[in-house]
């Protein structure tokens, strides 16, 4: 790896892609901070040499405390991997607005606040890399996924603006767009599903559950870790890296065909 980077922070590191990315960065010889709500679930990362921090990405006091700990310990980081996130699914009409706000707090506002706090040392040192874990869902849309998709669409736009603002300071901003990854996301979708027992959208909900159950094997988290390492090693990283089951073909089709054609393609899975 290019030795210009020495210290990293990975959020959402208690499982899935975050944990795998952290392990890969440790193997690359970096000092790696890892953050999640549960420190216990990062015990294996601590044994591997990572520095765990208990942090709820929706709580400003905990975000600030994490940033202060990193500044005190190593003067900041030069790689930030914003990975923490989850999917809130359900009909727009029936999803409580407080639940929608929480989706934004986790998937956008929390990582934005953390980034704000960690940028000054990167800017002063004129080097850094911010990697935001988005989703192919940041470019496409599905029924019942409005609140999840809108946070990922917002993250993509926010990242693009941030990239332009930081370019003069030698800081790169990269977006990773995973497809279907074996991280427990689909189980989480059902856990965080918002709908009443007698929903007017019961038929569509049933079809979504069937579609999720029939998706079959997903790609391992290492597929995304590989993309992160590619970005870190690149002298000039790409602005976006897509990978994992269905990501590239679906994103290509979204670019290629009209909205109405894409609507029909998506809804064909629900008929």
LOKETI-41631 format. One line per 2 residues: number of its first residue (from 1); for each residue x, y, z of N, C-alpha, C. Coordinates in pm, whole numbers, plus 32768, in hexadecimal, padded with zeros to 4 digits. Layout:
BEGIN
NUM	X,Y,Z,X,Y,Z,X,Y,Z | ...
This chain:
BEGIN
1	8054,7F89,8000,8000,8000,8000,8057,807C,8000 | 8026,80E3,7FBE,806B,8162,7FC3,8077,818C,8056
3	80F1,81AB,8083,8108,81C4,8110,80DC,824E,813D | 8099,8298,80E6,806D,831D,8110,7FFE,8315,8178
5	7FC1,82A1,8189,7F58,828F,81ED,7F8C,823C,8261 | 7F64,8262,82DA,7F95,8218,834F,7F28,81F4,83B3
7	7EBD,8244,83BA,7E59,8230,8422,7DCD,8238,83E6 | 7D77,81DC,8410,7CEF,81D5,83D7,7C87,81C7,8444
9	7C0D,81F0,8423,7B99,81D4,8476,7B30,8190,841E | 7AF8,8123,844F,7A8B,80DD,840C,7A14,80DC,8469
11	79A3,8111,843C,792A,810E,848D,78D6,8094,8468 | 7879,8072,84BF,7827,7FFB,84A8,787C,7F7E,849F
13	78E1,7F76,84F6,7947,7F0D,84EA,7927,7E90,853B | 78B1,7E87,8574,7892,7E14,85C8,7869,7D99,8578
15	7852,7DA8,84F6,7829,7D36,84A4,783A,7D59,8410 | 7822,7CF4,83BC,7816,7D09,832C,788B,7D4F,82E9
17	786A,7DAC,8290,78D0,7DF0,8242,792F,7E40,829A | 78FB,7E82,8300,7951,7ED3,8355,79BC,7E81,8399
19	7995,7E0E,83CE,79F7,7DB8,8412,7A5F,7D85,83AE | 7A32,7D5B,8339,7A8F,7D26,82D6,7AEE,7D92,82A3
21	7ABB,7E0B,828E,7B10,7E79,8261,7B7A,7E97,82CB | 7B51,7E99,834B,7BB0,7EB5,83B7,7C20,7E4E,83BB
23	7BFC,7DCF,83AD,7C62,7D65,83AE,7CC3,7D75,833A | 7C90,7D9A,82C6,7CE6,7DAC,8251,7D45,7E22,8266
25	7D14,7E8D,82A2,7D6A,7F01,82BA,7DD7,7EE0,8321 | 7DB4,7E8F,8384,7E1A,7E63,83E4,7E87,7E12,839F
27	7E5E,7DBB,8343,7EC0,7D6B,82F9,7F19,7DC2,82A0 | 7EE6,7E36,8279,7F34,7E92,8228,7F96,7EE4,827C
29	7F92,7ED0,82FF,7FF2,7F12,8357,7FC5,7F98,838E | 7F47,7FBA,8381,7F16,8039,83B5,7EF1,802E,8448
31	7EF5,809E,848D,7EB4,80AA,850F,7E1F,80BE,84F4 | 7DCB,8069,852F,7D3E,8069,850B,7CE7,807C,8587
33	7C9D,80E9,8589,7C32,80FC,85EA,7BB3,80BD,85B1 | 7B65,807E,8607,7AE7,8043,85DC,7A79,8073,8639
35	7A08,8096,8601,799B,80CF,8651,7919,8087,8636 | 78CD,8072,86A0,7846,8038,8698,7805,804A,8720
37	7784,8030,8726,773F,8040,87A6,776F,7FDA,880D | 778F,7F60,87DF,77B8,7EF5,883A,784E,7ED9,882F
39	7897,7EF9,8897,7926,7EDC,8899,793D,7E45,88A1 | 78E6,7DFE,88E9,78F7,7D6E,88F9,78FC,7D27,8872
41	78AE,7D56,8812,78AA,7D15,878E,7924,7D37,873A | 797D,7D8B,876F,79FA,7DAA,872A,7A72,7D70,8774
43	7A59,7D11,87CF,7AC6,7CD7,881D,7B2E,7C94,87C4 | 7B01,7C52,8759,7B5F,7C10,86FF,7BB5,7C76,86B7
45	7B7E,7CEB,8698,7BCC,7D54,8658,7C35,7D8B,86B9 | 7C0E,7D9A,8737,7C6E,7DC8,879C,7CE1,7D65,87AA
47	7CC0,7CE4,87A9,7D2A,7C7E,87B1,7D87,7C83,8739 | 7D50,7CAD,86C6,7DA2,7CB8,864C,7DF3,7D39,8648
49	7DDB,7D92,86A9,7E2C,7E0C,86B0,7DDF,7E8E,869B | 7D5E,7E87,8683,7D0F,7F00,866E,7CF3,7F45,86F4
51	7CCD,7FC3,86EB,7CAB,8011,8762,7C14,8029,8761 | 7BC9,7FE4,87B6,7B36,7FF0,87B1,7B03,806B,87FA
53	7A99,80A4,87C4,7A56,8117,8801,79C1,80FB,8801 | 7981,810C,8875,78EF,8101,887C,78B3,8183,8848
55	7863,817A,87DE,782B,81F4,87A3,77A7,81D4,875F | 7740,821C,8789,76BF,8219,8745,76C0,828B,86E2
57	76B6,826C,8661,76C5,82D0,85F9,7653,8336,85FA | 75EB,831F,8649,757C,837F,8650,7589,83DE,86C7
59	75F1,83CF,8719,7600,8420,8791,767A,847A,8785 | 7661,84FD,877F,76CD,855C,8766,7738,8557,87D2
61	7710,8544,8850,7773,8540,88BC,77D4,84CC,88A9 | 77A1,8459,887C,77F8,83E5,8867,784E,83F7,87EB
63	7818,8436,8785,7868,8453,870C,78DB,84B1,8730 | 78BB,851A,877C,7921,857B,87A4,798C,853A,87FC
65	7961,84E7,8859,79C0,84A2,88B1,7A1C,8446,8862 | 79E6,8401,87FE,7A38,83A9,87AB,7AA0,83F9,875F
67	7A77,8468,8724,7AD5,84BC,86DA,7B42,84F1,8737 | 7B1C,851B,87B0,7B80,854E,880F,7BE2,84E2,8838
69	7BB2,8467,8849,7C0C,83F9,886C,7C71,83E0,87FC | 7C43,83E5,8781,7C9C,83CE,870F,7D01,8440,8701
71	7CD3,84BB,8713,7D2F,852D,870B,7D9A,8525,8778 | 7D70,84FF,87F0,7DCF,84F4,885F,7E31,8482,884B
73	7E02,8414,8813,7E57,839F,8805,7EB7,83A5,8791 | 7E88,83D6,871E,7EDC,83D3,86A6,7ED4,8452,8652
75	7E99,84BB,8689,7E91,8538,863F,7E2E,8536,85CD | 7DD6,84D2,85CD,7D74,84C4,8563,7D8C,8447,8511
77	7D40,8439,84A5,7D51,83CA,8448,7D67,8403,83BD | 7DA0,83B3,8366,7DA8,83DE,82DA,7D53,8387,827F
79	7D12,8320,82B7,7CAC,82D4,826E,7C30,82CA,82C7 | 7BBE,82F2,8292,7B3F,82E4,82D8,7AE3,8290,8282
81	7AB7,821E,82B8,7A58,81C7,8272,79D2,81D2,82B9 | 7977,821D,827D,78F1,822F,82B3,789A,81BA,8286
83	7892,8155,82DB,784D,80D9,82B6,77CA,80C3,8301 | 77B9,8100,8375,7742,80E7,83C6,76C3,8109,8378
85	7660,80B2,837F,75E2,80CA,833A,7583,8055,834A | 7504,806C,8326,74A1,8001,8327,7431,8026,82C7
87	73D5,7FC8,82B1,7368,7FDD,8253,72E0,7FDE,8296 | 7298,804D,828D,720E,8057,82BF,71B0,8046,8248
89	7163,7FDB,8248,7107,7FC0,81D9,7076,7FC8,820B | 701E,7FE8,81B1,6F90,7FF1,81CD,6F50,8058,8171
91	6ECB,8056,8166,6E87,80B7,8111,6E9E,8146,8142 | 6EB1,81A2,80E6,6EC3,822E,810B,6E4F,825E,8162
93	6DD5,8239,813B,6D5D,8267,8181,6D59,8238,8211 | 6D91,81C3,822D,6D80,8186,82B1,6DFE,818B,8308
95	6E6B,81BF,82D4,6EE6,81C7,8323,6EE2,8243,837A | 6EEC,8234,83FE,6EED,82A9,8455,6F5F,8308,8430
97	6F44,8387,8430,6FA9,83E8,840A,7020,83E4,8469 | 700A,83C4,84E7,707B,83B6,8544,70D8,8345,8518
99	709E,82D9,84E2,70F1,826B,84B0,7140,8297,8435 | 7100,82E7,83E0,7145,831B,836A,71B7,8377,8393
101	719F,83CC,83F8,7209,8425,8428,727E,83D4,845F | 725F,8369,84A8,72CA,8316,84DF,731D,82D8,8470
103	72DB,82B0,8402,7324,827A,8390,7388,82E1,835C | 7360,835E,8355,73BB,83C8,832B,742B,83DE,8391
105	740A,83D8,8411,7471,83EC,8478,74E1,8385,846B | 74BB,8308,8453,751F,829E,8448,756A,82A5,83C4
107	7521,82B0,8356,755D,82A0,82D2,759A,831F,8299 | 757B,8393,82D2,75B0,840F,8299,75E3,8471,8302
109	758E,849F,835C,75B5,850D,83B4,7624,84E5,8415 | 761E,846B,844A,7686,8440,84A7,770E,843A,8465
111	7714,83FC,83EE,7796,83F3,83AA,77C6,847D,837D | 7767,84D6,835B,778D,855E,8334,77CD,85A7,83AA
113	7793,8598,8420,77CB,85D8,8497,7855,85A0,84B7 | 7864,851E,84B2,78E6,84E1,84CC,794E,8512,8467
115	7927,851A,83EA,7983,854A,8383,79AE,85D9,83A0 | 794F,862E,83C5,7971,86B8,83E7,79DF,86BE,8451
117	79D2,866A,84B7,7A30,866F,8527,7ABA,8638,8504 | 7ABF,85DE,84A3,7B3F,859E,8480,7B86,85E1,840B
119	7B44,863C,83C8,7B83,867B,8353,7BF5,86DC,8373 | 7BEE,872C,83DE,7C56,8792,83F1,7CE7,8760,83EB
121	7D0B,86F1,8431,7D95,86C2,8423,7DB7,8694,8397 | 7D59,8655,8350,7D72,862E,82C6,7D8F,86AA,8272
123	7D3E,870F,8285,7D4E,878A,8236,7DD3,87CD,8255 | 7DF7,87D1,82D5,7E76,880F,82FC,7EEE,87C1,82C6
125	7EE2,873C,82C4,7F4F,86E7,8291,7F4B,86D8,81F9 | 7EDE,8708,81BD,7ECB,8703,812C,7ED4,8674,80F7
127	7E95,861A,813E,7E89,8590,8110,7E16,854E,815B | 7DD4,84F4,8117,7D68,84AB,8158,7D10,8466,80F2
129	7CC3,8408,8124,7C67,83BC,80D0,7BE9,83A0,8120 | 7B77,83CD,80ED,7AF5,83B0,8129,7AAD,834E,80CD
131	7A8A,82DA,8103,7A43,8273,80B7,79B9,8263,80F3 | 7953,8286,80A7,78CA,827B,80D5,7889,81FF,8099
133	785C,81A6,80EF,781C,812B,80C2,778A,8149,80A4 | 776A,8157,8026,76E3,8171,7FFA,76A2,80EB,7FD8
135	766E,80DC,7F61,7629,8063,7F37,7603,8074,7EA5 | 75EC,8003,7E60,75AE,8014,7DDD,7525,8056,7DEE
137	74EF,804C,7E68,7472,808F,7E88,747C,8126,7E88 | 74F5,815B,7E7E,7507,81EB,7E72,74F4,821D,7DE5
139	74E3,81C1,7D87,74CE,81E6,7CFC,7449,81B1,7CC6 | 7412,814C,7D0A,7395,8110,7CD9,7328,8126,7D42
141	72B6,80E4,7D2F,7247,80F0,7D8D,71F5,8071,7D86 | 71B0,8054,7DF2,7157,7FE0,7DF9,70DC,8007,7E49
143	706C,7FC5,7E34,6FF7,7FE2,7E87,7013,7FBC,7F18 | 6FDA,8009,7F73,6FE5,7FF3,8003,706E,8017,803C
145	70C8,8046,7FE8,714F,806A,8017,716B,80FE,8011 | 7104,8151,800B,7117,81E0,7FF3,7174,8221,8059
147	715F,8205,80D9,71AE,824B,813E,723E,821C,8140 | 7255,819D,8121,72DF,816D,8114,7322,81A8,8098
149	72DC,819F,8027,7318,81D0,7FAB,7336,8265,7FB0 | 72DC,82B2,7FEB,72F2,8343,7FEB,736E,8367,803C
151	738A,831C,80A7,7405,8339,80F3,7481,8318,80A1 | 747C,82AE,8053,74F0,8289,8002,74FE,82E6,7F89
153	748E,830F,7F4D,7496,8374,7EE3,74D2,83F5,7F1B | 74A8,841C,7F92,74DD,8494,7FD1,7572,8486,7FEE
155	759A,8410,801E,7627,83FA,803B,767C,8408,7FBD | 7649,83D9,7F4D,7694,83E5,7ED0,76A7,8478,7EAA
157	763C,84C6,7EB1,7648,8554,7E90,76A0,859F,7EF2 | 7692,8580,7F73,76E5,85BE,7FDA,7779,859F,7FC2
159	7795,8523,7F9E,7820,84FA,7F86,785B,8542,7F0C | 780A,8552,7EA4,783A,8597,7E2D,785E,8628,7E4E
161	7808,866B,7E9A,7826,86F5,7EC0,78A3,86FC,7F17 | 78AE,86A0,7F76,7921,869E,7FD0,79A3,8689,7F81
163	799D,8632,7F1C,7A14,8619,7ECA,7A48,8699,7E89 | 79ED,86EB,7E56,7A15,8769,7E17,7A50,87CA,7E7D
165	7A15,87CF,7EF4,7A44,882B,7F5A,7ACF,8808,7F8F | 7AEE,8786,7F93,7B6A,875A,7FD3,7BDE,8745,7F71
167	7BC2,874E,7EF1,7C29,872E,7E8D,7CA6,8783,7E9F | 7C97,8803,7EBC,7D0C,885B,7EC6,7D64,883B,7F3E
169	7D2D,87ED,7F9D,7D79,87CA,8014,7DB7,873F,800C | 7DB2,8701,7F97,7DEE,867D,7F86,7DA0,860C,7FC5
171	7D1F,8622,7FDD,7CC9,85BC,801B,7C6B,8584,7FB2 | 7C6C,8501,7FA3,7C13,84BD,7F44,7B95,848D,7F8B
173	7B26,8490,7F42,7AA7,845A,7F74,7A78,83F0,7F12 | 7A62,8379,7F45,7A3F,8305,7EF4,79B9,82CD,7F24
175	7968,82A2,7EC6,78E8,8262,7EE5,78F1,81CF,7EBF | 78D1,8177,7F1D,78C6,80E8,7EFF,7832,80C6,7EF1
177	7811,807A,7E89,7786,8058,7E6C,7774,7FC0,7E6C | 7762,7F84,7EE3,7750,7EF4,7EEA,76CB,7EC8,7EAD
179	76CD,7E4F,7E75,7652,7E0D,7E4E,761E,7DBB,7EC2 | 75F1,7D40,7EA6,75C1,7CE8,7F11,7637,7CA7,7F55
181	764E,7CCB,7FD1,76C0,7C9B,801E,768D,7C4D,8097 | 76D0,7BE2,80B8,76A8,7B8C,8126,76D0,7BCD,81AC
183	767F,7C2D,81D8,769B,7C76,8253,7628,7C71,82B5 | 75BE,7C28,8295,7547,7C2A,82E8,74EA,7C9D,82C7
185	7505,7CE4,8258,74B2,7D56,8233,7422,7D2D,8219 | 7410,7CBD,81CF,7387,7C95,81AE,7338,7C70,822B
187	737B,7C31,828C,7338,7C15,830A,7316,7C96,8352 | 7372,7CF7,8348,735A,7D79,8385,72E5,7DC2,8347
189	72D3,7DB1,82C5,7262,7DEE,8281,71E0,7DC2,82C1 | 71D4,7D40,82DB,715A,7D0C,8318,714E,7D39,83A9
191	71C0,7D43,83F0,71BF,7D70,847B,718E,7E00,8485 | 71B9,7E54,8426,7198,7EE2,842B,7125,7F06,83CE
193	70D2,7EA5,83AD,7064,7EBF,8350,6FF7,7F0D,8398 | 6FC9,7F77,8357,6F60,7FCA,8392,6EDF,7FBA,8344
195	6E7C,7F79,8380,6DF9,7F6A,8341,6D98,7F36,83AB | 6D1F,7F5E,839E,6CB9,7F2E,83FB,6C8F,7EA0,83D8
197	6C56,7E5A,8437,6C2C,7DD0,8421,6BC3,7DC4,83B4 | 6B73,7E2D,83A4,6B0A,7E2C,833F,6B29,7E92,82D1
199	6BA2,7E8E,82A2,6BD1,7EF0,8240,6B85,7EE8,81BD | 6B6B,7F5D,8183,6B31,7F63,80FD,6B91,7F2E,8094
201	6C0F,7F21,80BC,6C78,7EF5,805F,6CA3,7E65,807B | 6C4B,7E18,80BC,6C6E,7D90,80E7,6C9B,7D39,8072
203	6C59,7D45,7FFF,6C80,7CF4,7F8D,6D0D,7D11,7F5F | 6D30,7D91,7F56,6DB6,7DB9,7F2C,6E1D,7D90,7F93
205	6DFA,7D9D,8012,6E55,7D75,807D,6E74,7CE0,8074 | 6E0D,7C90,805F,6E22,7C00,8052,6E7E,7BDE,7FDE
207	6E6E,7C23,7F6F,6EC3,7C0C,7EFB,6F54,7C34,7F18 | 6F66,7CA2,7F63,6FEF,7CCB,7F87,7033,7C61,7FDB
209	6FEB,7C2D,803F,7024,7BC6,8095,704A,7B4C,8042 | 6FF4,7B25,7FE4,7012,7AB4,7F8D,708E,7AD0,7F39
211	7099,7B49,7F05,710A,7B6D,7EB0,718C,7B6A,7F00 | 7187,7B9E,7F7B,71FE,7B9E,7FD1,7229,7B0F,7FEE
213	71C7,7ABA,800D,71E6,7A2E,802F,721B,79E0,7FB7 | 71F9,7A0D,7F3D,7221,79C2,7EC5,729F,79F8,7E84
215	72DE,7A5D,7EC2,7353,7A9A,7E84,73CA,7A3B,7E7C | 73CD,79D7,7ED2,7439,7976,7ECD,74B9,79AB,7F0B
217	7528,7969,7EED,75A8,798B,7F29,75D3,7A18,7F03 | 75FF,7A63,7F66,7636,7AE8,7F50,76CE,7AE0,7F4B
219	770C,7B4D,7F26,779E,7B52,7F22,77D6,7B64,7FAF | 784E,7B32,7FCA,7889,7B44,804E,78B8,7BD3,8063
221	78C1,7BFF,80E1,78F0,7C88,80FC,7979,7CA6,80C3 | 79CB,7C40,80B0,7A53,7C54,807C,7A52,7C96,7FF3
223	79E4,7C87,7FA7,79DB,7CC8,7F24,79E5,7D60,7F35 | 79A5,7D96,7F9A,79AA,7E26,7FB1,7A2F,7E4D,7FF2
225	7A63,7DF9,804A,7AE7,7E15,8083,7B50,7E20,8016 | 7B47,7DCB,7FB1,7BA4,7DD2,7F40,7B9D,7E59,7EFA
227	7B23,7E8D,7EEA,7B12,7F0F,7EA9,7B4E,7F7E,7EFF | 7B3C,7F75,7F82,7B75,7FD9,7FDC,7C0D,7FD9,7FD2
229	7C49,7F62,7FD1,7CDA,7F5A,7FC5,7D0A,7F91,7F40 | 7CC1,7F76,7ED5,7CE4,7FAF,7E52,7CE4,8046,7E57
231	7C7F,807F,7E97,7C78,8111,7EA1,7CEC,8149,7EF1 | 7D0F,8105,7F5D,7D7C,8134,7FB3,7E03,812D,7F6B
233	7E15,80C7,7F1C,7E94,80B5,7ED7,7EA4,810E,7E5C | 7E36,8140,7E28,7E3A,818C,7DAB,7E77,8216,7DC1
235	7ECA,8241,7D64,7F00,82C9,7D6A,7E90,832F,7D57 | 7E32,830D,7CFE,7DBC,8362,7CEA,7D42,8307,7CE8
237	7D04,82F2,7D5B,7C94,8293,7D60,7C1F,82C2,7D0D | 7BD2,8261,7CDC,7B57,8281,7C95,7AF4,82C1,7CF6
239	7A94,8307,7CC1,7A2E,8344,7D17,79CB,82DD,7D4A | 79B8,826F,7D00,795A,8207,7D26,7991,817D,7D08
241	7974,8120,7D62,7996,8094,7D4D,7918,8042,7D6B | 78EB,7FF5,7D0B,7875,7FA0,7D1D,789F,7F0E,7D1D
243	7861,7EBE,7D71,7882,7E30,7D75,781E,7DE1,7DC6 | 7821,7D60,7DB5,77C2,7D08,7DFA,7751,7CE0,7D9E
245	7707,7C7C,7DC8,769E,7C42,7D74,763C,7CAC,7D41 | 762A,7CAD,7CC0,75C9,7D00,7C78,75F0,7D93,7C6B
247	7658,7DC0,7CAE,7674,7E4F,7CB0,7690,7E87,7C24 | 76F1,7E50,7BE0,7718,7E8A,7B60,76AB,7E7C,7AF6
249	766F,7E06,7AE4,7606,7DFE,7A7D,758E,7E56,7A9A | 7565,7E60,7B18,74F1,7EB2,7B39,7511,7F46,7B25
251	7587,7F70,7B4F,75AD,7FFD,7B3C,75BA,801E,7AA7 | 75EB,7FBF,7A5A,75F5,7FD6,79C9,756A,7FE6,798B
253	750E,7F8F,79B2,7486,7F98,797D,7443,801A,79A6 | 745C,8046,7A21,7421,80C5,7A4E,7453,8138,79F6
255	74D1,8132,79D0,750A,819A,797A,74D4,818F,78EB | 74BB,8115,78BF,749B,80FC,7833,740A,8116,7810
257	73AF,80EB,7866,7322,80EA,783F,72D6,815D,7881 | 725E,8177,784E,720C,81E5,7880,71D2,81C3,7909
259	719D,822A,794B,715D,8214,79CC,70EB,81B0,79C3 | 7095,81BF,795E,7023,8166,7950,704D,80D6,7936
261	70B4,80C4,78E7,70E7,803C,78CE,7123,8002,794E | 7168,8056,7999,71A2,8026,7A17,7133,8004,7A7A
263	70C9,8057,7A7C,7055,8038,7AD1,7020,7FAC,7AB4 | 700F,7F8F,7A33,6FD7,7F0C,7A0C,7036,7E9B,7A33
265	70B7,7EB2,7A22,7118,7E4A,7A46,7113,7E2D,7ADC | 7110,7E96,7B2D,710C,7E84,7BBE,7089,7E41,7BE9
267	701A,7E71,7BB5,6F99,7E3C,7BDF,6F7D,7DB0,7BAC | 6FCA,7D83,7B48,6FB7,7CF9,7B17,6FD8,7C94,7B84
269	7025,7CBE,7BE8,7046,7C64,7C57,6FD6,7C5C,7CBD | 6F72,7CB1,7CAF,6F08,7CB9,7D13,6E81,7C92,7CD9
271	6E82,7C4B,7C6B,6E04,7C21,7C2D,6DF8,7B89,7C2B
